[in-house]
Amino acid sequence: MLRRRSFLTLGLAFVATSCAMVGDSEPPIVSLADLRVGRMGLFEQEAFVTLRLRNPNDSAMPLDGAKFNIKLNGEPFARGVSNESITIPRLGDATMEATMVISTFDVLNQFLNMGNLQALTYELDGTAYYSGLGFLRRSAPFTQTGKLKLGGGQQGGANQVPGLDNLPNRQGGYTTLVPM
């Protein structure tokens, strides 16, 4: 009987310690590292993305998957998932491969709403899933936002390349050289 009580006490102490350690960790910082076009269809496209996950914690972070959504200018654009298991080293980063689906209707909606945009805003939000045993499993939400300024090719705009002058073209206007 004493042996069972000791085992139960030890088990409860382990669970309490594990919960305390997991509860104090910050979620990973997630960004898109790469994008490759996959299958193209009439109603949806598939893309393969590489997510970069950065661990701001002083202990390794074992993950076994993630799900995410991407919005452009506040509108849904793509959604993705990964079931890859990785361990992000303490105060380090790692990459995770994911599959992303883009609806043709969402792409068309973006093009129709572009008009005279001065900037393209994006939001990457999702959930990273920690590895663990049964009731010790947990997840952490993540969000990254940003803005890409669009210069519209105006004189002195964001699309100008420093050091390259505007060159006259045959129609009497000017052409700016931009590296491809």
VEXTI-691355 format. One record per atom (N, C-alpha, C, CB): residue in one letter; atom name; z, y, x. Coordinates in Angstrom, 2 decimals. Glycine has a CB too. Layout:
% VEXTI-691355
a	CA	Z	Y	X $
...
END
This chain:
% VEXTI-691355
m	N	0.00	-1.19	0.82 $
m	CA	0.00	0.00	0.00 $
m	C	0.00	1.26	0.87 $
m	CB	1.20	-0.01	-0.93 $
l	N	0.80	1.24	1.91 $
l	CA	0.87	2.38	2.83 $
l	C	-0.47	2.60	3.52 $
l	CB	1.98	2.16	3.87 $
r	N	-1.14	1.50	3.79 $
r	CA	-2.44	1.59	4.44 $
r	C	-3.47	2.27	3.53 $
r	CB	-2.93	0.18	4.84 $
r	N	-3.46	1.93	2.23 $
r	CA	-4.37	2.57	1.28 $
r	C	-4.09	4.05	1.16 $
r	CB	-4.27	1.91	-0.08 $
r	N	-2.83	4.40	1.09 $
r	CA	-2.44	5.81	0.97 $
r	C	-2.89	6.59	2.20 $
r	CB	-0.92	5.95	0.79 $
s	N	-2.76	6.03	3.38 $
s	CA	-3.19	6.69	4.61 $
s	C	-4.70	6.87	4.62 $
s	CB	-2.74	5.89	5.84 $
f	N	-5.42	5.83	4.17 $
f	CA	-6.88	5.91	4.12 $
f	C	-7.32	6.98	3.13 $
f	CB	-7.48	4.55	3.74 $
l	N	-6.67	7.03	1.97 $
l	CA	-7.00	8.03	0.95 $
l	C	-6.70	9.44	1.45 $
l	CB	-6.22	7.75	-0.34 $
t	N	-5.58	9.64	2.11 $
t	CA	-5.22	10.95	2.66 $
t	C	-6.23	11.38	3.72 $
t	CB	-3.79	10.91	3.26 $
l	N	-6.60	10.45	4.59 $
l	CA	-7.58	10.74	5.63 $
l	C	-8.93	11.11	5.00 $
l	CB	-7.73	9.54	6.58 $
g	N	-9.34	10.38	3.97 $
g	CA	-10.60	10.66	3.29 $
g	C	-10.60	12.03	2.63 $
g	CB	-10.89	9.60	2.25 $
l	N	-9.52	12.40	1.96 $
l	CA	-9.41	13.71	1.33 $
l	C	-9.42	14.83	2.36 $
l	CB	-8.15	13.79	0.48 $
a	N	-8.78	14.62	3.49 $
a	CA	-8.78	15.62	4.56 $
a	C	-10.20	15.81	5.10 $
a	CB	-7.81	15.21	5.70 $
f	N	-10.95	14.72	5.25 $
f	CA	-12.32	14.80	5.73 $
f	C	-13.18	15.59	4.75 $
f	CB	-12.91	13.40	5.93 $
v	N	-13.06	15.31	3.46 $
v	CA	-13.85	16.01	2.44 $
v	C	-13.50	17.49	2.43 $
v	CB	-13.60	15.39	1.05 $
a	N	-12.22	17.83	2.49 $
a	CA	-11.80	19.23	2.48 $
a	C	-12.32	19.97	3.71 $
a	CB	-10.26	19.33	2.42 $
t	N	-12.27	19.32	4.86 $
t	CA	-12.78	19.94	6.09 $
t	C	-14.29	20.12	6.02 $
t	CB	-12.40	19.08	7.31 $
s	N	-15.00	19.13	5.52 $
s	CA	-16.46	19.21	5.41 $
s	C	-16.86	20.33	4.47 $
s	CB	-17.04	17.88	4.92 $
c	N	-16.18	20.45	3.33 $
c	CA	-16.51	21.51	2.38 $
c	C	-16.23	22.89	2.98 $
c	CB	-15.70	21.33	1.08 $
a	N	-15.15	23.00	3.71 $
a	CA	-14.81	24.29	4.33 $
a	C	-15.85	24.67	5.38 $
a	CB	-13.41	24.24	4.97 $
m	N	-16.31	23.69	6.17 $
m	CA	-17.30	23.99	7.20 $
m	C	-18.63	24.39	6.58 $
m	CB	-17.49	22.78	8.11 $
v	N	-19.07	23.70	5.54 $
v	CA	-20.35	24.00	4.92 $
v	C	-20.28	25.32	4.16 $
v	CB	-20.77	22.87	3.98 $
g	N	-19.16	25.63	3.54 $
g	CA	-19.04	26.82	2.73 $
g	C	-19.08	28.11	3.53 $
g	CB	-17.77	26.77	1.96 $
d	N	-18.75	28.09	4.81 $
d	CA	-18.71	29.29	5.62 $
d	C	-20.05	29.64	6.27 $
d	CB	-17.68	29.15	6.68 $
s	N	-21.05	28.79	6.13 $
s	CA	-22.29	29.04	6.83 $
s	C	-23.19	30.01	6.06 $
s	CB	-23.02	27.74	7.07 $
e	N	-23.96	30.79	6.83 $
e	CA	-24.95	31.70	6.24 $
e	C	-26.23	30.92	5.98 $
e	CB	-25.22	32.93	7.17 $
p	N	-27.01	31.31	4.99 $
p	CA	-28.27	30.61	4.74 $
p	C	-29.27	30.89	5.85 $
p	CB	-28.87	31.03	3.38 $
p	N	-30.29	30.03	5.99 $
p	CA	-31.30	30.26	7.02 $
p	C	-32.15	31.49	6.68 $
p	CB	-32.19	29.02	7.19 $
i	N	-32.70	32.11	7.71 $
i	CA	-33.65	33.21	7.55 $
i	C	-35.03	32.57	7.61 $
i	CB	-33.46	34.35	8.67 $
v	N	-35.82	32.74	6.56 $
v	CA	-37.09	32.02	6.43 $
v	C	-38.26	33.00	6.43 $
v	CB	-37.10	31.17	5.15 $
s	N	-39.33	32.66	7.15 $
s	CA	-40.56	33.45	7.14 $
s	C	-41.76	32.51	7.24 $
s	CB	-40.57	34.49	8.31 $
l	N	-42.94	33.02	6.87 $
l	CA	-44.17	32.25	7.01 $
l	C	-44.66	32.37	8.44 $
l	CB	-45.26	32.74	6.00 $
a	N	-44.93	31.23	9.09 $
a	CA	-45.39	31.25	10.47 $
a	C	-46.88	30.94	10.58 $
a	CB	-44.60	30.25	11.29 $
d	N	-47.43	30.16	9.64 $
d	CA	-48.83	29.80	9.71 $
d	C	-49.32	29.42	8.32 $
d	CB	-49.06	28.64	10.72 $
l	N	-50.62	29.57	8.10 $
l	CA	-51.25	29.23	6.82 $
l	C	-52.60	28.60	7.11 $
l	CB	-51.40	30.48	5.91 $
r	N	-52.85	27.41	6.55 $
r	CA	-54.12	26.71	6.71 $
r	C	-54.65	26.35	5.33 $
r	CB	-53.96	25.44	7.60 $
v	N	-55.91	26.59	5.11 $
v	CA	-56.52	26.29	3.82 $
v	C	-56.70	24.79	3.69 $
v	CB	-57.87	27.03	3.66 $
g	N	-56.37	24.27	2.51 $
g	CA	-56.54	22.85	2.23 $
g	C	-57.61	22.63	1.18 $
g	CB	-55.22	22.23	1.78 $
r	N	-57.31	21.84	0.20 $
r	CA	-58.25	21.49	-0.87 $
r	C	-58.52	22.70	-1.75 $
r	CB	-57.70	20.32	-1.71 $
m	N	-59.79	22.90	-2.09 $
m	CA	-60.19	24.00	-2.96 $
m	C	-60.68	23.41	-4.28 $
m	CB	-61.30	24.88	-2.29 $
g	N	-60.15	23.91	-5.38 $
g	CA	-60.57	23.44	-6.68 $
g	C	-60.90	24.63	-7.58 $
g	CB	-59.49	22.57	-7.32 $
l	N	-61.39	24.35	-8.76 $
l	CA	-61.75	25.40	-9.69 $
l	C	-60.52	26.15	-10.20 $
l	CB	-62.53	24.83	-10.85 $
f	N	-59.44	25.43	-10.50 $
f	CA	-58.27	26.05	-11.10 $
f	C	-57.12	26.29	-10.14 $
f	CB	-57.80	25.20	-12.22 $
e	N	-57.13	25.61	-9.01 $
e	CA	-56.07	25.86	-8.01 $
e	C	-56.56	25.49	-6.62 $
e	CB	-54.81	25.06	-8.36 $
q	N	-55.91	26.10	-5.63 $
q	CA	-56.19	25.83	-4.24 $
q	C	-54.91	25.31	-3.60 $
q	CB	-56.72	27.11	-3.51 $
e	N	-55.09	24.48	-2.59 $
e	CA	-53.95	23.96	-1.86 $
e	C	-54.00	24.53	-0.45 $
e	CB	-53.96	22.39	-1.83 $
a	N	-52.84	24.92	0.04 $
a	CA	-52.75	25.43	1.41 $
a	C	-51.57	24.75	2.10 $
a	CB	-52.59	27.00	1.43 $
f	N	-51.67	24.65	3.39 $
f	CA	-50.59	24.08	4.19 $
f	C	-49.97	25.23	4.98 $
f	CB	-51.11	22.93	5.14 $
v	N	-48.68	25.37	4.86 $
v	CA	-47.99	26.47	5.53 $
v	C	-46.93	25.91	6.47 $
v	CB	-47.36	27.43	4.50 $
t	N	-46.65	26.70	7.47 $
t	CA	-45.54	26.41	8.36 $
t	C	-44.49	27.48	8.12 $
t	CB	-46.00	26.36	9.87 $
l	N	-43.30	27.04	7.76 $
l	CA	-42.18	27.96	7.57 $
l	C	-41.37	28.00	8.85 $
l	CB	-41.29	27.53	6.37 $
r	N	-41.00	29.20	9.29 $
r	CA	-40.08	29.34	10.42 $
r	C	-38.70	29.60	9.84 $
r	CB	-40.53	30.50	11.40 $
l	N	-37.75	28.76	10.20 $
l	CA	-36.37	28.88	9.72 $
l	C	-35.47	29.21	10.90 $
l	CB	-35.90	27.58	9.02 $
r	N	-34.73	30.28	10.78 $
r	CA	-33.83	30.74	11.85 $
r	C	-32.39	30.52	11.38 $
r	CB	-34.09	32.25	12.20 $
n	N	-31.58	29.95	12.25 $
n	CA	-30.18	29.65	11.95 $
n	C	-29.28	30.72	12.55 $
n	CB	-29.79	28.25	12.48 $
p	N	-28.65	31.56	11.72 $
p	CA	-27.76	32.60	12.25 $
p	C	-26.34	32.09	12.52 $
p	CB	-27.71	33.75	11.29 $
n	N	-26.11	30.79	12.35 $
n	CA	-24.76	30.22	12.46 $
n	C	-24.49	29.64	13.84 $
n	CB	-24.56	29.14	11.42 $
d	N	-23.22	29.43	14.13 $
d	CA	-22.78	28.90	15.42 $
d	C	-22.76	27.38	15.44 $
d	CB	-21.41	29.44	15.76 $
s	N	-23.31	26.73	14.44 $
s	CA	-23.41	25.27	14.41 $
s	C	-24.79	24.88	13.90 $
s	CB	-22.29	24.65	13.52 $
a	N	-25.23	23.70	14.29 $
a	CA	-26.55	23.22	13.88 $
a	C	-26.63	23.13	12.36 $
a	CB	-26.86	21.85	14.52 $
m	N	-27.84	23.27	11.83 $
m	CA	-28.04	23.26	10.38 $
m	C	-29.06	22.15	10.04 $
m	CB	-28.54	24.66	9.88 $
p	N	-28.57	20.99	9.56 $
p	CA	-29.50	19.93	9.16 $
p	C	-30.05	20.20	7.76 $
p	CB	-28.80	18.55	9.22 $
l	N	-31.37	20.24	7.63 $
l	CA	-32.02	20.47	6.33 $
l	C	-32.94	19.30	6.03 $
l	CB	-32.81	21.80	6.33 $
d	N	-33.11	19.01	4.74 $
d	CA	-34.04	17.94	4.37 $
d	C	-35.00	18.36	3.28 $
d	CB	-33.28	16.72	3.93 $
g	N	-35.37	19.63	3.26 $
g	CA	-36.39	20.09	2.33 $
g	C	-36.20	21.52	1.92 $
g	CB	-36.40	19.22	1.12 $
a	N	-37.23	22.04	1.22 $
a	CA	-37.18	23.42	0.73 $
a	C	-38.20	23.57	-0.39 $
a	CB	-37.46	24.45	1.88 $
k	N	-37.97	24.54	-1.25 $
k	CA	-38.96	24.94	-2.24 $
k	C	-39.02	26.46	-2.21 $
k	CB	-38.61	24.40	-3.69 $
f	N	-40.20	27.04	-2.53 $
f	CA	-40.33	28.48	-2.43 $
f	C	-41.43	29.00	-3.34 $
f	CB	-40.60	28.90	-0.99 $
n	N	-41.38	30.29	-3.62 $
n	CA	-42.40	31.01	-4.38 $
n	C	-42.79	32.24	-3.59 $
n	CB	-41.88	31.40	-5.81 $
i	N	-44.05	32.65	-3.73 $
i	CA	-44.53	33.88	-3.11 $
i	C	-45.05	34.78	-4.21 $
i	CB	-45.64	33.58	-2.03 $
k	N	-44.61	36.04	-4.18 $
k	CA	-45.11	37.05	-5.10 $
k	C	-45.83	38.12	-4.28 $
k	CB	-43.96	37.67	-5.95 $
l	N	-46.96	38.59	-4.80 $
l	CA	-47.67	39.72	-4.20 $
l	C	-47.64	40.85	-5.21 $
l	CB	-49.14	39.34	-3.81 $
n	N	-47.19	42.02	-4.77 $
n	CA	-47.07	43.19	-5.65 $
n	C	-46.29	42.86	-6.92 $
n	CB	-48.46	43.73	-6.01 $
g	N	-45.25	42.04	-6.79 $
g	CA	-44.39	41.70	-7.91 $
g	C	-44.92	40.65	-8.85 $
g	CB	-44.11	42.90	-8.68 $
e	N	-46.12	40.13	-8.58 $
e	CA	-46.75	39.14	-9.46 $
e	C	-46.76	37.77	-8.76 $
e	CB	-48.19	39.56	-9.84 $
p	N	-46.57	36.68	-9.53 $
p	CA	-46.62	35.34	-8.92 $
p	C	-47.95	35.10	-8.23 $
p	CB	-46.38	34.26	-9.99 $
f	N	-47.89	34.46	-7.06 $
f	CA	-49.11	34.17	-6.31 $
f	C	-49.19	32.70	-5.91 $
f	CB	-49.18	35.05	-5.08 $
a	N	-48.11	32.13	-5.37 $
a	CA	-48.14	30.75	-4.90 $
a	C	-46.74	30.14	-4.98 $
a	CB	-48.68	30.68	-3.46 $
r	N	-46.73	28.80	-5.01 $
r	CA	-45.46	28.08	-4.99 $
r	C	-45.62	26.88	-4.05 $
r	CB	-45.04	27.62	-6.43 $
g	N	-44.53	26.51	-3.38 $
g	CA	-44.64	25.44	-2.41 $
g	C	-43.38	24.61	-2.28 $
g	CB	-45.00	26.00	-1.09 $
v	N	-43.53	23.44	-1.66 $
v	CA	-42.42	22.53	-1.43 $
v	C	-42.59	21.83	-0.08 $
v	CB	-42.32	21.49	-2.57 $
s	N	-41.46	21.36	0.44 $
s	CA	-41.48	20.54	1.65 $
s	C	-40.34	19.52	1.54 $
s	CB	-41.33	21.41	2.95 $
n	N	-40.61	18.29	1.95 $
n	CA	-39.54	17.29	2.01 $
n	C	-39.26	16.87	3.45 $
n	CB	-39.90	16.06	1.16 $
e	N	-39.71	17.69	4.39 $
e	CA	-39.50	17.41	5.81 $
e	C	-38.03	17.61	6.19 $
e	CB	-40.41	18.31	6.68 $
s	N	-37.50	16.69	6.96 $
s	CA	-36.13	16.80	7.47 $
s	C	-36.16	17.40	8.87 $
s	CB	-35.42	15.41	7.48 $
i	N	-35.39	18.46	9.08 $
i	CA	-35.30	19.11	10.38 $
i	C	-33.85	19.48	10.64 $
i	CB	-36.22	20.36	10.47 $
t	N	-33.53	19.72	11.89 $
t	CA	-32.23	20.27	12.26 $
t	C	-32.50	21.55	13.04 $
t	CB	-31.37	19.24	13.09 $
i	N	-32.01	22.67	12.51 $
i	CA	-32.17	23.94	13.20 $
i	C	-31.01	24.07	14.18 $
i	CB	-32.22	25.16	12.18 $
p	N	-31.28	24.24	15.46 $
p	CA	-30.18	24.35	16.42 $
p	C	-29.33	25.60	16.17 $
p	CB	-30.73	24.39	17.85 $
r	N	-28.11	25.57	16.61 $
r	CA	-27.22	26.72	16.45 $
r	C	-27.87	27.95	17.08 $
r	CB	-25.82	26.44	17.09 $
l	N	-27.84	29.05	16.35 $
l	CA	-28.41	30.31	16.80 $
l	C	-29.85	30.15	17.30 $
l	CB	-27.54	30.91	17.90 $
g	N	-30.60	29.26	16.66 $
g	CA	-31.97	28.99	17.07 $
g	C	-32.90	28.95	15.87 $
g	CB	-32.06	27.69	17.83 $
d	N	-34.11	28.47	16.10 $
d	CA	-35.05	28.34	14.99 $
d	C	-35.85	27.06	15.12 $
d	CB	-35.99	29.55	14.93 $
a	N	-36.48	26.68	14.01 $
a	CA	-37.32	25.49	13.94 $
a	C	-38.38	25.74	12.88 $
a	CB	-36.48	24.20	13.60 $
t	N	-39.40	24.90	12.86 $
t	CA	-40.45	25.05	11.85 $
t	C	-40.45	23.85	10.93 $
t	CB	-41.83	25.22	12.51 $
m	N	-40.92	24.09	9.70 $
m	CA	-41.01	23.06	8.67 $
m	C	-42.38	23.17	8.02 $
m	CB	-39.85	23.21	7.60 $
e	N	-43.07	22.06	7.90 $
e	CA	-44.38	22.03	7.24 $
e	C	-44.18	21.94	5.73 $
e	CB	-45.24	20.83	7.75 $
a	N	-45.01	22.67	4.97 $
a	CA	-44.91	22.67	3.51 $
a	C	-46.31	22.72	2.90 $
a	CB	-44.06	23.87	3.02 $
t	N	-46.40	22.28	1.67 $
t	CA	-47.64	22.36	0.91 $
t	C	-47.47	23.43	-0.15 $
t	CB	-48.01	20.98	0.26 $
m	N	-48.47	24.28	-0.30 $
m	CA	-48.41	25.40	-1.23 $
m	C	-49.60	25.32	-2.18 $
m	CB	-48.38	26.77	-0.47 $
v	N	-49.36	25.63	-3.45 $
v	CA	-50.41	25.63	-4.46 $
v	C	-50.60	27.06	-4.95 $
v	CB	-50.07	24.66	-5.64 $
i	N	-51.88	27.48	-5.01 $
i	CA	-52.23	28.83	-5.45 $
i	C	-53.14	28.70	-6.67 $
i	CB	-52.94	29.64	-4.30 $
s	N	-52.74	29.29	-7.78 $
s	CA	-53.53	29.24	-9.00 $
s	C	-54.70	30.22	-8.90 $
s	CB	-52.65	29.57	-10.23 $
t	N	-55.87	29.79	-9.32 $
t	CA	-57.04	30.67	-9.33 $
t	C	-56.79	31.88	-10.22 $
t	CB	-58.29	29.90	-9.81 $
f	N	-56.08	31.68	-11.31 $
f	CA	-55.79	32.78	-12.23 $
f	C	-54.89	33.82	-11.56 $
f	CB	-55.13	32.25	-13.50 $
d	N	-53.93	33.37	-10.74 $
d	CA	-53.08	34.31	-10.03 $
d	C	-53.87	35.09	-8.98 $
d	CB	-51.91	33.57	-9.36 $
v	N	-54.84	34.44	-8.33 $
v	CA	-55.69	35.13	-7.35 $
v	C	-56.54	36.18	-8.06 $
v	CB	-56.60	34.12	-6.60 $
l	N	-57.15	35.80	-9.18 $
l	CA	-57.97	36.76	-9.93 $
l	C	-57.13	37.93	-10.42 $
l	CB	-58.64	36.06	-11.13 $
n	N	-55.92	37.65	-10.88 $
n	CA	-55.01	38.71	-11.33 $
n	C	-54.73	39.70	-10.20 $
n	CB	-53.69	38.11	-11.86 $
q	N	-54.54	39.20	-8.99 $
q	CA	-54.30	40.08	-7.84 $
q	C	-55.50	40.97	-7.56 $
q	CB	-53.96	39.25	-6.59 $
f	N	-56.70	40.39	-7.58 $
f	CA	-57.92	41.18	-7.33 $
f	C	-58.12	42.24	-8.41 $
f	CB	-59.14	40.27	-7.26 $
l	N	-57.90	41.88	-9.66 $
l	CA	-58.10	42.84	-10.76 $
l	C	-57.10	43.99	-10.70 $
l	CB	-57.98	42.14	-12.09 $
n	N	-55.92	43.75	-10.16 $
n	CA	-54.87	44.78	-10.12 $
n	C	-54.83	45.55	-8.81 $
n	CB	-53.54	44.15	-10.37 $
m	N	-55.74	45.29	-7.88 $
m	CA	-55.68	45.95	-6.58 $
m	C	-55.99	47.43	-6.68 $
m	CB	-56.64	45.29	-5.61 $
g	N	-57.06	47.82	-7.37 $
g	CA	-57.40	49.24	-7.53 $
g	C	-57.34	49.99	-6.23 $
g	CB	-56.47	49.89	-8.53 $
n	N	-56.59	51.08	-6.22 $
n	CA	-56.44	51.91	-5.02 $
n	C	-55.06	51.73	-4.41 $
n	CB	-56.67	53.39	-5.36 $
l	N	-54.68	50.49	-4.16 $
l	CA	-53.37	50.22	-3.57 $
l	C	-53.26	50.84	-2.18 $
l	CB	-53.12	48.72	-3.49 $
q	N	-52.14	51.43	-1.90 $
q	CA	-51.86	51.95	-0.56 $
q	C	-51.08	50.94	0.27 $
q	CB	-51.09	53.26	-0.65 $
a	N	-50.45	49.96	-0.42 $
a	CA	-49.67	48.95	0.29 $
a	C	-49.66	47.65	-0.52 $
a	CB	-48.23	49.45	0.55 $
l	N	-49.51	46.56	0.17 $
l	CA	-49.39	45.24	-0.44 $
l	C	-47.96	44.78	-0.18 $
l	CB	-50.45	44.23	0.14 $
t	N	-47.19	44.57	-1.25 $
t	CA	-45.82	44.09	-1.08 $
t	C	-45.78	42.59	-1.32 $
t	CB	-44.85	44.83	-2.03 $
y	N	-44.90	41.91	-0.61 $
y	CA	-44.76	40.47	-0.80 $
y	C	-43.29	40.10	-0.86 $
y	CB	-45.48	39.69	0.32 $
e	N	-43.03	38.99	-1.52 $
e	CA	-41.68	38.45	-1.59 $
e	C	-41.77	36.94	-1.46 $
e	CB	-40.97	38.86	-2.92 $
l	N	-41.04	36.40	-0.50 $
l	CA	-40.92	34.96	-0.30 $
l	C	-39.51	34.60	-0.68 $
l	CB	-41.26	34.54	1.18 $
d	N	-39.33	33.82	-1.74 $
d	CA	-37.98	33.42	-2.11 $
d	C	-37.96	31.94	-2.43 $
d	CB	-37.45	34.26	-3.31 $
g	N	-36.84	31.31	-2.16 $
g	CA	-36.75	29.88	-2.41 $
g	C	-35.38	29.34	-2.13 $
g	CB	-37.76	29.15	-1.59 $
t	N	-35.34	28.02	-1.93 $
t	CA	-34.09	27.32	-1.70 $
t	C	-34.28	26.31	-0.57 $
t	CB	-33.60	26.62	-2.98 $
a	N	-33.37	26.30	0.38 $
a	CA	-33.35	25.30	1.45 $
a	C	-32.27	24.30	1.10 $
a	CB	-33.10	25.94	2.86 $
y	N	-32.56	23.01	1.29 $
y	CA	-31.61	21.95	0.94 $
y	C	-31.01	21.35	2.20 $
y	CB	-32.31	20.84	0.11 $
y	N	-29.67	21.40	2.28 $
y	CA	-28.94	20.83	3.41 $
y	C	-28.91	19.32	3.30 $
y	CB	-27.51	21.39	3.48 $
s	N	-28.95	18.63	4.44 $
s	CA	-28.75	17.18	4.46 $
s	C	-27.29	16.91	4.20 $
s	CB	-29.21	16.55	5.81 $
g	N	-27.01	15.81	3.59 $
g	CA	-25.62	15.47	3.32 $
g	C	-25.54	14.21	2.51 $
g	CB	-24.91	16.60	2.59 $
l	N	-24.32	13.79	2.26 $
l	CA	-24.07	12.57	1.51 $
l	C	-23.64	12.91	0.09 $
l	CB	-23.00	11.70	2.21 $
g	N	-24.43	12.51	-0.88 $
g	CA	-24.07	12.63	-2.29 $
g	C	-23.48	13.97	-2.69 $
g	CB	-23.12	11.58	-2.64 $
f	N	-22.17	13.98	-2.98 $
f	CA	-21.50	15.18	-3.47 $
f	C	-21.34	16.25	-2.39 $
f	CB	-20.14	14.81	-4.02 $
l	N	-21.60	15.94	-1.12 $
l	CA	-21.51	16.94	-0.06 $
l	C	-22.82	17.72	0.11 $
l	CB	-21.14	16.26	1.26 $
r	N	-23.88	17.29	-0.58 $
r	CA	-25.16	17.99	-0.49 $
r	C	-25.04	19.36	-1.12 $
r	CB	-26.29	17.18	-1.16 $
r	N	-25.72	20.32	-0.54 $
r	CA	-25.75	21.65	-1.14 $
r	C	-27.05	22.34	-0.75 $
r	CB	-24.54	22.49	-0.70 $
s	N	-27.26	23.49	-1.34 $
s	CA	-28.49	24.24	-1.07 $
s	C	-28.14	25.70	-0.80 $
s	CB	-29.48	24.13	-2.26 $
a	N	-29.10	26.41	-0.23 $
a	CA	-28.89	27.82	0.07 $
a	C	-30.14	28.59	-0.31 $
a	CB	-28.55	28.04	1.57 $
p	N	-30.00	29.64	-1.13 $
p	CA	-31.17	30.46	-1.46 $
p	C	-31.56	31.35	-0.28 $
p	CB	-30.89	31.32	-2.70 $
f	N	-32.85	31.70	-0.21 $
f	CA	-33.33	32.63	0.81 $
f	C	-34.36	33.56	0.19 $
f	CB	-33.92	31.87	2.03 $
t	N	-34.48	34.76	0.75 $
t	CA	-35.46	35.75	0.30 $
t	C	-35.92	36.57	1.50 $
t	CB	-34.87	36.67	-0.80 $
q	N	-37.21	36.81	1.56 $
q	CA	-37.76	37.72	2.56 $
q	C	-38.77	38.61	1.84 $
q	CB	-38.43	36.95	3.77 $
t	N	-38.71	39.90	2.07 $
t	CA	-39.66	40.83	1.46 $
t	C	-40.30	41.66	2.56 $
t	CB	-38.97	41.73	0.40 $
g	N	-41.44	42.23	2.24 $
g	CA	-42.11	43.08	3.21 $
g	C	-43.24	43.85	2.57 $
g	CB	-42.64	42.25	4.36 $
k	N	-43.82	44.72	3.36 $
k	CA	-44.90	45.57	2.88 $
k	C	-45.95	45.68	3.97 $
k	CB	-44.37	46.98	2.48 $
l	N	-47.21	45.53	3.56 $
l	CA	-48.35	45.70	4.46 $
l	C	-49.07	46.95	4.01 $
l	CB	-49.30	44.45	4.45 $
k	N	-49.07	47.98	4.86 $
k	CA	-49.72	49.23	4.50 $
k	C	-51.23	49.07	4.61 $
k	CB	-49.23	50.40	5.41 $
l	N	-51.92	49.51	3.58 $
l	CA	-53.38	49.47	3.56 $
l	C	-53.87	50.89	3.75 $
l	CB	-53.92	48.86	2.21 $
g	N	-54.68	51.13	4.79 $
g	CA	-55.12	52.48	5.09 $
g	C	-56.35	52.91	4.32 $
g	CB	-55.38	52.61	6.53 $
g	N	-57.09	51.97	3.76 $
g	CA	-58.29	52.32	3.02 $
g	C	-59.40	52.87	3.89 $
g	CB	-57.95	53.31	1.96 $
g	N	-59.29	52.79	5.22 $
g	CA	-60.34	53.25	6.12 $
g	C	-60.47	54.76	6.18 $
g	CB	-61.64	52.66	5.70 $
q	N	-59.47	55.51	5.74 $
q	CA	-59.54	56.97	5.77 $
q	C	-59.38	57.45	7.21 $
q	CB	-58.44	57.60	4.87 $
q	N	-59.85	58.66	7.47 $
q	CA	-59.73	59.25	8.79 $
q	C	-58.26	59.24	9.20 $
q	CB	-60.31	60.68	8.82 $
g	N	-57.95	58.64	10.34 $
g	CA	-56.58	58.60	10.83 $
g	C	-55.71	57.61	10.07 $
g	CB	-55.96	59.96	10.75 $
g	N	-56.33	56.73	9.25 $
g	CA	-55.58	55.79	8.43 $
g	C	-55.07	54.61	9.23 $
g	CB	-56.43	55.30	7.29 $
a	N	-54.40	53.69	8.54 $
a	CA	-53.80	52.54	9.19 $
a	C	-54.83	51.58	9.76 $
a	CB	-52.92	51.81	8.22 $
n	N	-56.07	51.61	9.26 $
n	CA	-57.08	50.68	9.75 $
n	C	-57.83	51.20	10.96 $
n	CB	-58.05	50.37	8.66 $
q	N	-57.52	52.38	11.43 $
q	CA	-58.17	52.94	12.61 $
q	C	-57.61	52.25	13.85 $
q	CB	-57.96	54.47	12.70 $
v	N	-58.47	52.08	14.84 $
v	CA	-58.05	51.47	16.09 $
v	C	-57.88	52.58	17.12 $
v	CB	-59.07	50.40	16.58 $
p	N	-56.67	52.73	17.69 $
p	CA	-56.47	53.79	18.69 $
p	C	-57.41	53.62	19.87 $
p	CB	-55.02	53.80	19.17 $
g	N	-57.99	54.73	20.33 $
g	CA	-58.85	54.70	21.50 $
g	C	-60.31	54.48	21.18 $
g	CB	-58.40	53.64	22.43 $
l	N	-60.65	54.14	19.93 $
l	CA	-62.05	53.96	19.56 $
l	C	-62.46	55.12	18.67 $
l	CB	-62.28	52.59	18.84 $
d	N	-63.50	55.80	19.08 $
d	CA	-63.98	56.94	18.29 $
d	C	-64.85	56.45	17.15 $
d	CB	-64.77	57.93	19.17 $
n	N	-64.95	57.27	16.10 $
n	CA	-65.89	56.99	15.03 $
n	C	-67.29	57.19	15.55 $
n	CB	-65.62	57.89	13.79 $
l	N	-68.19	56.27	15.23 $
l	CA	-69.56	56.32	15.70 $
l	C	-70.49	56.66	14.54 $
l	CB	-69.97	54.98	16.35 $
p	N	-71.50	57.54	14.77 $
p	CA	-72.42	57.86	13.68 $
p	C	-73.26	56.65	13.32 $
p	CB	-73.32	59.05	14.06 $
n	N	-73.54	56.45	12.00 $
n	CA	-74.43	55.38	11.58 $
n	C	-75.73	55.97	11.05 $
n	CB	-73.75	54.49	10.50 $
r	N	-76.68	55.15	10.66 $
r	CA	-78.01	55.61	10.26 $
r	C	-78.00	56.37	8.94 $
r	CB	-78.93	54.42	10.14 $
q	N	-77.00	56.19	8.10 $
q	CA	-76.95	56.87	6.82 $
q	C	-76.31	58.26	6.92 $
q	CB	-76.20	56.03	5.81 $
g	N	-75.98	58.71	8.10 $
g	CA	-75.38	60.02	8.28 $
g	C	-73.87	60.01	8.20 $
g	CB	-75.92	60.96	7.26 $
g	N	-73.26	58.84	7.95 $
g	CA	-71.80	58.74	7.91 $
g	C	-71.27	58.24	9.24 $
g	CB	-71.34	57.79	6.76 $
y	N	-70.06	57.74	9.24 $
y	CA	-69.46	57.24	10.47 $
y	C	-68.97	55.81	10.27 $
y	CB	-68.30	58.15	10.91 $
t	N	-69.03	55.04	11.32 $
t	CA	-68.55	53.67	11.32 $
t	C	-67.44	53.58	12.36 $
t	CB	-69.70	52.65	11.63 $
t	N	-66.35	52.94	11.98 $
t	CA	-65.24	52.72	12.92 $
t	C	-65.32	51.29	13.43 $
t	CB	-63.85	53.01	12.25 $
l	N	-65.25	51.11	14.75 $
l	CA	-65.25	49.78	15.33 $
l	C	-63.86	49.18	15.17 $
l	CB	-65.67	49.83	16.83 $
v	N	-63.81	47.98	14.63 $
v	CA	-62.55	47.29	14.44 $
v	C	-62.68	45.89	15.05 $
v	CB	-62.17	47.21	12.92 $
p	N	-61.74	45.47	15.90 $
p	CA	-61.83	44.13	16.49 $
p	C	-61.69	43.07	15.42 $
p	CB	-60.76	43.94	17.57 $
m	N	-62.46	42.00	15.54 $
m	CA	-62.41	40.88	14.58 $
m	C	-61.66	39.74	15.17 $
m	CB	-63.82	40.44	14.18 $
END
